[in-house]
């Protein structure tokens, strides 16, 4: 039952009992193996991509980005301040690099010499077969919660 009064000293011994962590249930080695198998049932691949500032899609195989390079999905320019690694709204002229003058529109293509593409790690997951004892992933998942 939750207490109405949470001041210091008011039934503090009861609140300390509530805060103590409860011991984790002891699992058999077979159950631990099943949990591990389900945890690793998704294999992940990670690739560095340039993420479009307009639509958010990752552009794979971007190569060299020139002022004419555009996003294949929404046709927004990729060589702009918002896609740059140095872009920072709290910095002077919204750029952490030393630039001679302010660039007005951060969404338009420019020919800034300090431009470096901001690379993002894009992790995609693909289902693999779980190495369960019975071979059926659904039954392996249901076996986790049986006692």
DSSP file (Angstrom, degrees, kcal/mol; ACC not computed):
  #  RESIDUE AA STRUCTURE BP1 BP2  ACC     N-H-->O    O-->H-N    N-H-->O    O-->H-N    TCO  KAPPA ALPHA  PHI   PSI    X-CA   Y-CA   Z-CA
    1    1 A X              0   0    0      0, 0.0     2,-0.2     0, 0.0     0, 0.0   0.000 360.0 360.0 360.0 131.9    0.0    0.0    0.0
    2    2 A X        -     0   0    0      1,-0.1     2,-0.2     2,-0.0     3,-0.0  -0.516 360.0-119.6 -79.4 146.2    1.5    3.4   -0.9
    3    3 A X        -     0   0    0     -2,-0.2    -1,-0.1     1,-0.1     3,-0.0  -0.562   4.9-146.4 -86.2 146.7    1.8    5.9    1.8
    4    4 A X  S    S+     0   0    0     -2,-0.2     2,-0.5     1,-0.1    -1,-0.1   0.867  88.3  55.3 -75.8 -37.9    0.1    9.3    1.8
    5    5 A X        +     0   0    0      1,-0.1    -1,-0.1     2,-0.1    -2,-0.1  -0.862  55.4 177.2-104.4 124.4    2.9   11.0    3.6
    6    6 A X        +     0   0    0     -2,-0.5    -1,-0.1    -3,-0.0     3,-0.1   0.060  35.1 133.1-111.0  22.6    6.4   10.8    2.1
    7    7 A X    >   -     0   0    0      1,-0.1     3,-1.3     2,-0.0     2,-0.1  -0.314  69.3 -83.6 -70.3 159.7    8.2   13.0    4.6
    8    8 A X  T 3  S+     0   0    0      1,-0.2    -1,-0.1     3,-0.0     3,-0.1  -0.395 113.1  15.9 -62.8 134.2   11.5   11.9    6.1
    9    9 A X  T >  S+     0   0    0      1,-0.2     2,-0.9    -2,-0.1     3,-0.6   0.171  86.0 126.1  92.1 -18.6   11.1    9.6    9.1
   10   10 A X  T <  S-     0   0    0     -3,-1.3    -1,-0.2     1,-0.3    -5,-0.0  -0.657 100.5 -33.0 -80.6 106.8    7.4    8.7    8.5
   11   11 A X  T >> S+     0   0    0     -2,-0.9     4,-1.4     1,-0.1     3,-0.5   0.873  87.3 161.0  50.0  44.3    7.4    4.9    8.5
   12   12 A X  H <>  +     0   0    0     -3,-0.6     4,-2.0     1,-0.2     5,-0.2   0.816  63.8  61.5 -66.4 -31.9   10.8    4.9    6.9
   13   13 A X  H 3> S+     0   0    0      1,-0.2     4,-1.3     2,-0.2    -1,-0.2   0.870 104.2  49.7 -64.9 -34.7   11.5    1.3    7.9
   14   14 A X  H <> S+     0   0    0     -3,-0.5     4,-1.4     1,-0.2    -1,-0.2   0.889 109.6  51.0 -69.7 -38.3    8.6    0.1    5.7
   15   15 A X  H  X S+     0   0    0     -4,-1.4     4,-1.6     1,-0.2    -2,-0.2   0.846 105.3  56.5 -69.1 -32.6    9.8    2.2    2.7
   16   16 A X  H  X S+     0   0    0     -4,-2.0     4,-1.0     1,-0.2    -1,-0.2   0.874 104.6  52.9 -65.8 -35.6   13.3    0.7    3.0
   17   17 A X  H  < S+     0   0    0     -4,-1.3     3,-0.3     1,-0.2    -1,-0.2   0.874 107.9  51.1 -66.1 -36.3   11.8   -2.8    2.7
   18   18 A X  H  < S+     0   0    0     -4,-1.4    -1,-0.2     1,-0.2    -2,-0.2   0.843 108.0  53.1 -68.2 -32.5   10.0   -1.8   -0.5
   19   19 A X  H  < S+     0   0    0     -4,-1.6    -1,-0.2     2,-0.1    -2,-0.2   0.684  82.0 106.3 -79.1 -19.1   13.2   -0.4   -2.0
   20   20 A X  S  < S-     0   0    0     -4,-1.0     2,-0.1    -3,-0.3    -3,-0.0  -0.372  79.7-110.8 -63.7 135.3   15.3   -3.5   -1.5
   21   21 A X        -     0   0    0     -2,-0.1     2,-0.3     1,-0.1    -1,-0.1  -0.429  27.7-126.0 -69.3 140.5   15.9   -5.3   -4.8
   22   22 A X        -     0   0    0     -2,-0.1    -1,-0.1     1,-0.1     2,-0.0  -0.648  32.5-101.6 -84.2 141.5   14.1   -8.6   -5.1
   23   23 A X        -     0   0    0     -2,-0.3     2,-0.1     1,-0.1    -1,-0.1  -0.332  37.6-111.5 -65.8 143.8   16.4  -11.6   -5.9
   24   24 A X        -     0   0    0      1,-0.1    -1,-0.1    -3,-0.0     2,-0.1  -0.449  39.6 -97.5 -72.2 146.9   16.3  -12.8   -9.5
   25   25 A X        -     0   0    0     -2,-0.1     2,-0.4     1,-0.1    -1,-0.1  -0.399  38.8-114.3 -66.8 141.5   14.7  -16.2  -10.1
   26   26 A X        -     0   0    0     -2,-0.1     2,-0.3    -3,-0.1    -1,-0.1  -0.638  33.7-157.3 -79.7 127.4   17.2  -19.0  -10.4
   27   27 A X        -     0   0    0     -2,-0.4     2,-0.1     1,-0.0    -3,-0.0  -0.772  14.5-120.2-105.9 149.9   17.2  -20.6  -13.9
   28   28 A X     >  -     0   0    0     -2,-0.3     4,-2.3     1,-0.1     5,-0.2  -0.422  34.1-106.0 -77.3 161.9   18.3  -24.0  -14.9
   29   29 A X  H  > S+     0   0    0      1,-0.2     4,-2.1     2,-0.2     5,-0.1   0.848 121.9  54.2 -59.1 -33.1   21.2  -24.3  -17.4
   30   30 A X  H  > S+     0   0    0      2,-0.2     4,-2.1     1,-0.2    -1,-0.2   0.916 108.5  48.0 -66.8 -41.7   18.7  -25.3  -20.1
   31   31 A X  H  > S+     0   0    0      1,-0.2     4,-2.4     2,-0.2    -2,-0.2   0.887 110.9  51.3 -66.4 -38.3   16.6  -22.2  -19.5
   32   32 A X  H  X S+     0   0    0     -4,-2.3     4,-2.4     2,-0.2    -1,-0.2   0.899 109.8  50.1 -63.4 -40.0   19.6  -20.0  -19.6
   33   33 A X  H  X S+     0   0    0     -4,-2.1     4,-2.2     2,-0.2    -2,-0.2   0.887 110.3  50.1 -65.5 -38.9   20.7  -21.5  -22.9
   34   34 A X  H  X S+     0   0    0     -4,-2.1     4,-2.2     2,-0.2    -2,-0.2   0.914 110.9  48.7 -66.1 -42.1   17.2  -21.0  -24.3
   35   35 A X  H  X S+     0   0    0     -4,-2.4     4,-2.4     1,-0.2    -2,-0.2   0.924 111.9  49.3 -62.5 -43.6   17.2  -17.3  -23.2
   36   36 A X  H  X S+     0   0    0     -4,-2.4     4,-1.7     1,-0.2    -1,-0.2   0.894 110.0  51.7 -62.6 -39.9   20.6  -16.8  -24.7
   37   37 A X  H  < S+     0   0    0     -4,-2.2    -1,-0.2     1,-0.2    -2,-0.2   0.902 112.4  44.9 -65.4 -41.4   19.5  -18.4  -28.0
   38   38 A X  H >< S+     0   0    0     -4,-2.2     3,-1.3     1,-0.2    -1,-0.2   0.857 109.5  55.8 -70.8 -34.1   16.4  -16.1  -28.2
   39   39 A X  H 3< S+     0   0    0     -4,-2.4     3,-0.4     1,-0.3    -1,-0.2   0.861 113.7  40.8 -65.1 -34.5   18.5  -13.1  -27.3
   40   40 A X  T 3< S+     0   0    0     -4,-1.7    -1,-0.3     1,-0.2    -2,-0.2   0.127  83.0 105.4 -99.8  20.2   20.8  -13.8  -30.2
   41   41 A X  S <  S+     0   0    0     -3,-1.3    87,-2.1     1,-0.1     2,-0.6   0.604  71.5  66.4 -76.7 -10.3   18.1  -14.8  -32.7
   42   42 A X  E    S-A  127   0A   0     -3,-0.4     2,-0.4    85,-0.2    85,-0.2  -0.951  72.7-156.0-114.0 119.9   18.4  -11.5  -34.5
   43   43 A X  E     -A  126   0A   0     83,-2.0    83,-2.4    -2,-0.6     2,-0.4  -0.752  13.4-151.4 -92.5 143.0   21.7  -10.9  -36.4
   44   44 A X  E     -A  125   0A   0     -2,-0.4     2,-0.4    81,-0.2    81,-0.2  -0.904  11.9-163.9-119.3 142.5   22.6   -7.3  -37.0
   45   45 A X  E     -A  124   0A   0     79,-2.1    79,-2.4    -2,-0.4     2,-0.5  -0.975  11.0-157.6-118.1 138.0   24.6   -5.6  -39.7
   46   46 A X  E     +A  123   0A   0     -2,-0.4     2,-0.3    77,-0.2    77,-0.2  -0.970  13.4 175.9-120.7 129.7   25.8   -2.1  -39.2
   47   47 A X  E     -A  122   0A   0     75,-2.1    75,-3.3    -2,-0.5     2,-0.5  -0.954  31.9-118.9-128.2 147.6   26.7    0.2  -42.1
   48   48 A X  E     +A  121   0A   0     -2,-0.3     2,-0.3    73,-0.2    73,-0.2  -0.768  43.7 169.4 -85.1 128.1   27.8    3.9  -42.1
   49   49 A X  E     -A  120   0A   0     71,-2.7    71,-3.1    -2,-0.5     2,-0.6  -0.898  38.5-117.6-133.4 161.9   25.4    5.9  -44.1
   50   50 A X  E     -AB 119  59A   0      9,-1.4     9,-2.8    -2,-0.3     2,-0.5  -0.921  32.8-144.3 -98.0 123.3   24.6    9.6  -44.7
   51   51 A X  E     - B   0  58A   0     67,-0.7     7,-0.2    -2,-0.6     2,-0.1  -0.772  16.8-118.5 -93.1 130.5   21.2   10.4  -43.4
   52   52 A X     >  -     0   0    0      5,-2.6     4,-1.0    -2,-0.5    26,-0.1  -0.442  12.7-145.0 -66.1 134.2   19.1   13.0  -45.3
   53   53 A X  T  4 S+     0   0    0     24,-0.2    -1,-0.1    -2,-0.1    25,-0.1   0.707  95.2  45.6 -73.9 -18.8   18.3   16.0  -43.3
   54   54 A X  T  4 S+     0   0    0      3,-0.1    -1,-0.1    23,-0.1    -2,-0.0   0.925 130.0  12.9 -91.4 -52.3   14.9   16.4  -44.9
   55   55 A X  T  4 S-     0   0    0      2,-0.1    -2,-0.1    21,-0.0    -1,-0.0   0.640  90.3-128.2-104.4 -17.2   13.4   12.9  -45.0
   56   56 A X     <  +     0   0    0     -4,-1.0     2,-0.1     1,-0.3    -3,-0.1   0.466  57.2 142.3  85.5   1.0   15.7   11.0  -42.6
   57   57 A X        -     0   0    0     -6,-0.1    -5,-2.6     1,-0.1     2,-0.3  -0.480  53.6-116.1 -76.3 147.2   16.4    8.1  -45.0
   58   58 A X  E     -B   51   0A   0     -7,-0.2     2,-0.7    -2,-0.1    -7,-0.2  -0.666  18.9-145.4 -83.0 136.2   19.9    6.7  -45.1
   59   59 A X  E     -B   50   0A   0     -9,-2.8    -9,-1.4    -2,-0.3     3,-0.4  -0.904  17.5-158.5-104.9 109.9   21.8    7.0  -48.3
   60   60 A X  S    S+     0   0    0     -2,-0.7   -11,-0.1     1,-0.2   -13,-0.0  -0.574  70.7  17.2 -86.7 148.8   24.0    3.9  -48.9
   61   61 A X  S    S+     0   0    0     -2,-0.2    -1,-0.2     1,-0.1   -12,-0.1   0.925  73.3 162.1  61.1  47.7   27.0    4.0  -51.2
   62   62 A X        +     0   0    0     -3,-0.4    -2,-0.1     1,-0.2    -1,-0.1   0.802  13.9 178.5 -75.0 -29.9   27.2    7.8  -51.1
   63   63 A X        -     0   0    0      2,-0.1     2,-0.5     0, 0.0    -1,-0.2  -0.361  58.3  -2.3  64.7-141.3   30.8    8.1  -52.4
   64   64 A X  S    S-     0   0    0     -2,-0.0     2,-0.6     1,-0.0     5,-0.0  -0.725  73.4-142.8 -86.0 128.1   32.0   11.7  -52.8
   65   65 A X        -     0   0    0     -2,-0.5     2,-0.2    13,-0.1    -2,-0.1  -0.825  22.0-178.3 -96.4 121.0   29.3   14.2  -52.1
   66   66 A X    >   -     0   0    0     -2,-0.6     3,-1.8     4,-0.0    13,-0.3  -0.639  45.9 -97.2-107.1 168.0   29.4   17.3  -54.3
   67   67 A X  T 3  S+     0   0    0      1,-0.3    12,-0.2    -2,-0.2    42,-0.1   0.724 125.4  55.0 -59.1 -18.9   27.1   20.4  -54.2
   68   68 A X  T 3  S+     0   0    0      9,-0.1    -1,-0.3    10,-0.1     2,-0.2   0.578  80.9 112.4 -89.7  -9.0   25.0   18.7  -56.9
   69   69 A X    <   -     0   0    0     -3,-1.8     9,-2.3     8,-0.1    10,-0.7  -0.451  47.5-174.8 -69.2 131.7   24.4   15.5  -55.0
   70   70 A X  B     -C   77   0B   0      7,-0.3     7,-0.2    -2,-0.2     2,-0.2  -0.872  32.8 -93.3-127.5 159.1   20.8   15.0  -53.9
   71   71 A X     >  -     0   0    0      5,-2.8     4,-1.7    -2,-0.3   -12,-0.0  -0.515  28.9-140.4 -67.9 132.6   18.8   12.5  -51.8
   72   72 A X  T  4 S+     0   0    0     -2,-0.2    -1,-0.1     1,-0.2   -13,-0.0   0.716  98.2  46.5 -69.0 -18.4   17.4    9.8  -54.1
   73   73 A X  T  4 S+     0   0    0      3,-0.1    -1,-0.2   -16,-0.1    -2,-0.0   0.924 132.7   7.4 -88.5 -50.6   14.1    9.8  -52.1
   74   74 A X  T  4 S-     0   0    0      2,-0.1    -2,-0.2     0, 0.0    -1,-0.0   0.409  89.9-123.0-117.9   0.9   13.2   13.5  -51.7
   75   75 A X     <  +     0   0    0     -4,-1.7     2,-0.2     1,-0.2    -3,-0.1   0.695  57.2 151.0  63.9  22.3   15.7   15.2  -53.9
   76   76 A X        -     0   0    0      1,-0.1    -5,-2.8    -6,-0.1    -1,-0.2  -0.607  55.2 -99.3 -79.2 145.3   17.0   17.4  -51.1
   77   77 A X  B     -C   70   0B   0     30,-0.3    -7,-0.3    -7,-0.2   -24,-0.2  -0.415  26.4-162.1 -67.7 138.9   20.7   18.5  -51.4
   78   78 A X  S    S+     0   0    0     -9,-2.3     2,-1.3   -12,-0.2    -8,-0.1   0.684  80.3  72.4 -92.1 -21.3   23.1   16.4  -49.4
   79   79 A X  S    S+     0   0    0    -10,-0.7    31,-2.2   -13,-0.3     2,-0.3  -0.544  78.6 110.3 -93.7  68.7   26.0   18.9  -49.5
   80   80 A X  S >  S-     0   0    0     -2,-1.3     3,-1.1    29,-0.2     4,-0.2  -0.867  82.6 -99.8-135.6 169.7   24.3   21.4  -47.1
   81   81 A X  G >  S+     0   0    0     27,-0.5     3,-1.6    25,-0.3     6,-0.3   0.861 117.0  58.3 -61.5 -38.4   25.0   22.6  -43.6
   82   82 A X  G 3  S+     0   0    0     24,-1.7    -1,-0.3     1,-0.3    25,-0.1   0.723 108.0  47.4 -68.3 -19.5   22.4   20.4  -41.9
   83   83 A X  G <  S+     0   0    0     -3,-1.1    35,-2.2    -5,-0.1    -1,-0.3   0.353  93.7 106.1 -97.6   4.7   24.1   17.3  -43.3
   84   84 A X  B X  S-D  117   0C   0     -3,-1.6     3,-0.8    -4,-0.2    33,-0.2  -0.554  72.3-133.9 -89.4 149.8   27.5   18.4  -42.3
   85   85 A X  T 3  S+     0   0    0     31,-3.0    -1,-0.1     1,-0.2    32,-0.1   0.765 106.2  54.6 -68.9 -26.5   29.5   17.0  -39.3
   86   86 A X  T 3  S+     0   0    0     30,-0.3    10,-2.6    28,-0.2    -1,-0.2   0.495  76.8 121.6 -87.8  -4.7   30.4   20.5  -38.1
   87   87 A X  B <   +E   95   0D   0     -3,-0.8     2,-0.3    -6,-0.3     8,-0.2  -0.432  29.9 158.9 -66.4 126.2   26.7   21.8  -37.9
   88   88 A X    >   -     0   0    0      6,-1.1     3,-1.2    -2,-0.2     6,-0.0  -0.915  34.7-152.8-151.2 118.5   25.9   22.9  -34.4
   89   89 A X  T 3  S+     0   0    0     -2,-0.3     5,-0.2     1,-0.3     4,-0.1   0.711  97.2  53.4 -68.4 -19.7   23.1   25.3  -33.6
   90   90 A X  T 3  S+     0   0    0      4,-0.1    -1,-0.3     2,-0.1     2,-0.1   0.547  94.1  87.7 -92.7  -6.5   24.8   26.5  -30.4
   91   91 A X  S X  S-     0   0    0     -3,-1.2     3,-2.0     1,-0.1     2,-0.2  -0.412  95.7 -78.2 -88.1 166.3   28.1   27.5  -32.2
   92   92 A X  G >  S-     0   0    0      1,-0.3     3,-1.6     3,-0.2    -1,-0.1  -0.450 119.8  -0.3 -64.4 132.0   28.9   30.8  -33.9
   93   93 A X  G 3  S-     0   0    0      1,-0.3    10,-0.4    -2,-0.2    -1,-0.3   0.697 122.9 -80.8  55.6  22.9   27.3   30.9  -37.3
   94   94 A X  G <  S+     0   0    0     -3,-2.0    -6,-1.1    -5,-0.2     2,-0.3   0.798 108.0 104.2  56.9  35.5   25.9   27.4  -36.5
   95   95 A X  B <   -E   87   0D   0     -3,-1.6    -8,-0.2    -8,-0.2    -3,-0.2  -0.984  58.1-157.9-146.3 132.2   29.2   25.8  -37.4
   96   96 A X  S    S+     0   0    0    -10,-2.6     2,-0.1    -2,-0.3    -9,-0.1   0.652  76.7  82.5 -82.0 -15.9   32.0   24.4  -35.3
   97   97 A X  S    S-     0   0    0    -11,-0.2     2,-0.9     1,-0.1    -2,-0.1  -0.484  95.9 -99.9 -83.6 159.2   34.5   24.7  -38.1
   98   98 A X        +     0   0    0     -2,-0.1     2,-0.4     2,-0.0    -2,-0.1  -0.717  50.9 173.6 -81.2 109.5   36.3   28.0  -38.8
   99   99 A X        -     0   0    0     -2,-0.9     3,-0.1    -4,-0.2    -4,-0.1  -0.914  35.3-133.3-117.7 147.0   34.4   29.6  -41.7
  100  100 A X  S    S+     0   0    0     -2,-0.4     2,-0.3     1,-0.1    -1,-0.1   0.837  84.5   8.9 -70.2 -32.5   35.0   33.1  -43.1
  101  101 A X  S    S-     0   0    0     -8,-0.0     2,-0.2     0, 0.0    -1,-0.1  -0.971  84.8 -90.0-147.4 161.2   31.4   34.1  -43.3
  102  102 A X        -     0   0    0     -2,-0.3     2,-0.6    -3,-0.1    -8,-0.1  -0.444  31.0-137.6 -72.7 139.4   27.9   33.0  -42.3
  103  103 A X        -     0   0    0    -10,-0.4     3,-0.1     1,-0.2    -1,-0.1  -0.893  15.4-154.0 -97.3 122.6   26.0   30.8  -44.6
  104  104 A X  S    S+     0   0    0     -2,-0.6     2,-0.7     1,-0.2    -1,-0.2   0.979  74.9  40.3 -65.6 -66.1   22.4   32.0  -44.7
  105  105 A X    >   -     0   0    0      1,-0.1     3,-0.7     4,-0.1   -24,-0.3  -0.783  61.8-168.5 -94.2 114.8   20.1   29.1  -45.6
  106  106 A X  T 3  S+     0   0    0     -2,-0.7   -24,-1.7     1,-0.2   -25,-0.3   0.600  84.0  57.3 -78.3 -11.6   21.3   25.9  -43.9
  107  107 A X  T 3  S+     0   0    0    -26,-0.2   -30,-0.3   -27,-0.1    -1,-0.2   0.566  90.5  87.0 -95.0 -10.7   19.0   23.6  -46.1
  108  108 A X  S <  S-     0   0    0     -3,-0.7   -27,-0.5     1,-0.1   -26,-0.1  -0.548  88.5 -96.4 -91.2 155.1   20.4   24.7  -49.5
  109  109 A X        +     0   0    0     -2,-0.2     2,-0.3   -29,-0.1   -29,-0.2  -0.428  49.9 174.6 -65.9 140.6   23.3   23.3  -51.3
  110  110 A X        -     0   0    0    -31,-2.2    -7,-0.0    -2,-0.1    -4,-0.0  -0.891  39.5-125.4-141.1 172.6   26.6   25.2  -50.8
  111  111 A X        +     0   0    0     -2,-0.3     2,-0.1   -45,-0.0   -31,-0.1  -0.299  44.3 164.6-115.8  47.4   30.2   24.9  -51.7
  112  112 A X    >   -     0   0    0    -33,-0.2     3,-0.9     1,-0.1    -2,-0.1  -0.435  33.7-147.9 -67.1 134.0   31.7   25.2  -48.2
  113  113 A X  T 3  S+     0   0    0      1,-0.2    -1,-0.1    -2,-0.1   -14,-0.0   0.743  96.1  57.1 -75.5 -23.1   35.3   24.0  -48.0
  114  114 A X  T 3  S+     0   0    0    -17,-0.0    -1,-0.2     2,-0.0   -28,-0.2   0.380  77.8 131.2 -88.6   4.8   34.9   22.7  -44.4
  115  115 A X    <   +     0   0    0     -3,-0.9     2,-0.4   -31,-0.1   -34,-0.1  -0.384  26.2 170.1 -65.9 129.0   32.0   20.4  -45.4
  116  116 A X        -     0   0    0     -2,-0.1   -31,-3.0     3,-0.0   -30,-0.3  -0.989  37.8-112.7-134.7 130.6   32.3   16.8  -44.1
  117  117 A X  B     -D   84   0C   0     -2,-0.4     2,-0.8   -33,-0.2   -33,-0.2  -0.356  26.1-123.9 -64.2 136.8   29.4   14.4  -44.4
  118  118 A X        -     0   0    0    -35,-2.2   -67,-0.7   -67,-0.1     2,-0.4  -0.748  29.1-152.9 -82.3 113.1   27.9   13.4  -41.0
  119  119 A X  E     -A   50   0A   0     -2,-0.8     2,-0.4   -69,-0.2   -69,-0.2  -0.722   9.6-165.3 -92.1 137.2   28.0    9.6  -41.0
  120  120 A X  E     -A   49   0A   0    -71,-3.1   -71,-2.7    -2,-0.4     2,-0.7  -0.940  23.7-120.3-121.5 141.8   25.5    7.7  -39.0
  121  121 A X  E     -A   48   0A   0     -2,-0.4     2,-0.7   -73,-0.2   -73,-0.2  -0.748  28.1-162.2 -83.9 115.8   25.7    4.0  -38.0
  122  122 A X  E     -A   47   0A   0    -75,-3.3   -75,-2.1    -2,-0.7     2,-0.6  -0.885   4.6-167.4-104.4 111.1   22.6    2.3  -39.5
  123  123 A X  E     -A   46   0A   0     -2,-0.7     2,-0.4   -77,-0.2   -77,-0.2  -0.871   4.5-174.3-102.9 124.5   21.9   -1.1  -37.8
  124  124 A X  E     -A   45   0A   0    -79,-2.4   -79,-2.1    -2,-0.6     2,-0.4  -0.936  12.7-143.8-117.3 141.7   19.4   -3.4  -39.5
  125  125 A X  E     -A   44   0A   0     -2,-0.4     2,-0.4   -81,-0.2   -81,-0.2  -0.842  11.9-170.2-108.0 141.6   18.2   -6.6  -38.0
  126  126 A X  E     -A   43   0A   0    -83,-2.4   -83,-2.0    -2,-0.4     2,-0.2  -0.994  27.4-114.9-128.7 136.1   17.5   -9.8  -39.9
  127  127 A X  E     -A   42   0A   0     -2,-0.4     2,-0.3   -85,-0.2   -85,-0.2  -0.450  33.6-176.6 -70.1 136.0   15.8  -12.8  -38.4
  128  128 A X        -     0   0    0    -87,-2.1     2,-0.4    -2,-0.2    -1,-0.0  -0.831  38.4 -85.4-123.0 167.7   17.8  -16.0  -38.2
  129  129 A X        -     0   0    0     -2,-0.3     2,-0.4     1,-0.1     7,-0.1  -0.597  42.5-127.9 -77.2 131.9   16.8  -19.4  -37.0
  130  130 A X        -     0   0    0     -2,-0.4     2,-2.2     5,-0.1   -92,-0.1  -0.631  16.3-126.4 -78.1 131.0   17.1  -19.8  -33.2
  131  131 A X        +     0   0    0     -2,-0.4     2,-0.2   -94,-0.2    -1,-0.1  -0.483  49.7 162.2 -78.7  75.9   19.1  -22.8  -32.3
  132  132 A X        -     0   0    0     -2,-2.2     5,-0.1     1,-0.1   -98,-0.0  -0.510  50.7-115.6 -93.1 163.7   16.4  -24.3  -29.9
  133  133 A X  S    S+     0   0    0      1,-0.2    -1,-0.1    -2,-0.2    -2,-0.0   0.902 116.5  37.1 -65.7 -41.5   16.3  -27.9  -28.7
  134  134 A X  S    S-     0   0    0      2,-0.2    -1,-0.2     1,-0.0     3,-0.1   0.674 104.7-126.1 -87.1 -16.6   13.0  -28.6  -30.5
  135  135 A X  S    S+     0   0    0      1,-0.2     2,-0.6    -5,-0.1    -5,-0.1   0.257  78.0 109.1  91.9 -14.2   13.8  -26.5  -33.6
  136  136 A X     >  -     0   0    0      1,-0.1     4,-1.9    -7,-0.1    -1,-0.2  -0.876  56.3-157.5-101.0 117.5   10.6  -24.5  -33.3
  137  137 A X  H  > S+     0   0    0     -2,-0.6     4,-2.1     1,-0.2     5,-0.2   0.853  91.6  54.9 -63.0 -34.7   11.2  -20.8  -32.2
  138  138 A X  H  > S+     0   0    0      1,-0.2     4,-2.3     2,-0.2    -1,-0.2   0.928 109.5  45.4 -66.3 -43.8    7.6  -20.4  -30.9
  139  139 A X  H  > S+     0   0    0      1,-0.2     4,-2.0     2,-0.2    -1,-0.2   0.852 111.0  54.4 -68.5 -32.3    7.9  -23.4  -28.6
  140  140 A X  H  X S+     0   0    0     -4,-1.9     4,-0.8     2,-0.2    -1,-0.2   0.895 109.5  48.0 -66.4 -38.4   11.3  -22.3  -27.4
  141  141 A X  H >X S+     0   0    0     -4,-2.1     3,-0.6     1,-0.2     4,-0.5   0.909 112.0  48.4 -67.1 -41.7    9.9  -18.9  -26.5
  142  142 A X  H >< S+     0   0    0     -4,-2.3     3,-0.8     1,-0.2     4,-0.3   0.835 104.9  60.3 -67.8 -31.7    6.9  -20.5  -24.7
  143  143 A X  H >< S+     0   0    0     -4,-2.0     3,-0.8     1,-0.2    -1,-0.2   0.746  91.4  69.7 -67.9 -22.4    9.3  -22.8  -22.8
  144  144 A X  H << S+     0   0    0     -4,-0.8    -1,-0.2    -3,-0.6    -2,-0.2   0.858 103.6  40.8 -61.2 -35.0   11.1  -19.8  -21.3
  145  145 A X  T << S+     0   0    0     -3,-0.8     2,-0.2    -4,-0.5    -1,-0.2   0.344  90.1 105.2-102.0   5.4    8.1  -18.9  -19.1
  146  146 A X    <         0   0    0     -3,-0.8    -3,-0.0    -4,-0.3     0, 0.0  -0.603 360.0 360.0 -82.1 148.5    7.1  -22.4  -18.0
  147  147 A X              0   0    0     -2,-0.2    -1,-0.1     0, 0.0    -4,-0.0   0.394 360.0 360.0-111.3 360.0    7.9  -23.4  -14.5
